[in-house]
Amino acid sequence: MSDVNRGRKALNFSEWSTYGAKQQQEHLREICNEVEEGEMPGFSYTLMHRAAALSKAEVAAVCRWTQSSAQTSIAEPE
C-alpha cells in the first residue's frame, strides 16, 4: 500500500465534514504531534525531496493552525 493510500485511510480531508467534532479535534492533535516528532512529512519523502522538510517555524505554524481549527470545531455543533 502506498504512503498516500495509507495516509488517506488514516485521514481523508475530502471526508472532513463527515467526521464529528471530537474526531476532527483528535485528527488535528495528531497532525501537530506528527510534525513536532518529525514523522510528517515522512523520512523517505524528505530524503528524496529535501525542500519538503519542515523548519521549526513551519512546525510551529502547523501546530498553531491545528490548535485554532480545533477551537473552531468545538464551537460548532456535531
Secondary structure by P-SEA (a helix, b strand, c coil): ccaaaaaaaaccccccccccaaaaaaaaaaaaaaaaacccccaaaaaacccccccaaaaaaaaaaaaaaaaaaaaccc
